[in-house]
Amino acid sequence: MVAPLVWAGIALGSLYLGGKAISDAGQAAESATKLAKWSVAGGALYVSYRALKAGGVLK
């Protein structure tokens, strides 16, 4: 009689922790997206700077 209650508790705990892990993964994906966006923007700015410097516009 105790074993089914233990297994039920393990199953409920697994569902709770699984849902929490999925939620945390979603937040991590949002953070990674923001980081990628700013990395691309910074890279574009750097490439523009180097192109202008190579073209003689900036000294």
Secondary structure, 3 states (H helix, E strand, C coil): CHHHHHHHHHHHHHHHHHHHHHHHHHHHHHHHHHHHHHHHHHHHHHHHHHHHHHCCCCC
